[in-house]
Amino acid sequence: MNIDVRHNEPESRFEATVDGHLCVADYHLAGNVMVMPHTYVPPPVEGRGIAAELVAAALAHAREHKLRVDPRCSYVRTYMRRHPETQALHV
């Protein structure tokens, strides 16, 4: 499945619309730290790897902009634990 993830900077989130459902990974910046408190994928489109794509895009953005990441969302914490290459971003 090809998921088109967009960085919606004015809304401070990474998002994708899948089958008409808005999926998001929210963040806010605290200095050079990207705080990620919430990821949401509506039930009708769960289980397709959408959250992983959103988080991967957010972490790539953090890496590119030399930001650290505070994974307050349990999904983001789990994703980072499962992907050791992201550990250098962790606060």
C-alpha positions in Angstrom: 0.0 0.0 0.0 1.3 3.4 -1.0 0.5 6.0 1.7 1.0 9.6 0.9 2.2 11.2 4.2 2.2 15.0 4.3 3.8 17.3 6.8 1.1 19.8 7.8 3.4 22.3 9.5 0.6 24.8 10.4 -1.2 22.1 12.3 2.0 20.5 13.7 1.3 17.1 12.4 2.1 14.5 9.9 -1.0 13.2 8.1 -2.4 10.9 5.5 -5.9 10.5 4.2 -6.7 6.8 3.6 -10.0 5.8 2.1 -11.4 9.2 3.2 -10.1 8.9 6.8 -7.6 11.4 8.2 -4.8 9.7 10.1 -2.3 11.8 12.1 0.8 11.9 14.1 0.8 15.1 16.2 3.8 16.9 17.5 4.9 20.2 18.9 8.3 21.8 19.2 10.0 22.6 22.5 13.2 24.2 21.4 15.1 21.5 19.5 12.8 18.7 20.7 9.9 17.3 18.7 7.4 16.2 21.4 5.1 13.5 19.9 2.0 13.2 22.2 -0.5 11.5 19.9 -0.9 9.2 16.9 -4.4 8.4 15.5 -5.6 6.0 12.8 -9.4 5.6 12.6 -10.6 2.0 13.2 -11.9 1.4 9.6 -8.3 1.8 8.3 -6.3 0.3 11.2 -3.9 -2.5 10.7 -2.5 -1.3 7.4 0.8 0.1 8.7 -0.4 3.7 8.4 0.8 4.7 11.9 4.2 3.3 11.2 4.4 5.4 8.0 3.4 8.6 9.8 5.9 8.0 12.6 8.7 7.1 10.1 8.0 10.4 8.2 8.1 12.4 11.5 11.3 10.8 12.6 12.9 11.4 9.2 11.9 15.0 9.5 13.4 15.2 13.0 16.7 13.6 11.8 16.9 16.0 8.8 16.3 19.0 11.0 18.6 17.8 13.8 15.8 17.6 16.3 15.5 15.2 19.2 12.3 13.3 19.9 10.3 13.0 23.1 8.0 10.0 22.3 5.1 10.7 24.7 2.7 8.6 22.5 2.9 4.9 23.4 2.9 4.0 19.7 5.8 6.3 19.0 7.7 4.8 22.0 7.1 1.3 20.8 8.1 2.2 17.2 11.4 3.7 18.4 12.1 0.7 20.6 11.5 -1.6 17.6 13.7 0.5 15.3 17.1 0.9 17.0 18.3 3.2 14.2 15.9 5.9 15.7 17.4 5.7 19.3 19.9 8.5 18.6 16.9 10.8 18.2 15.4 9.9 21.6 15.7 12.6 24.3 
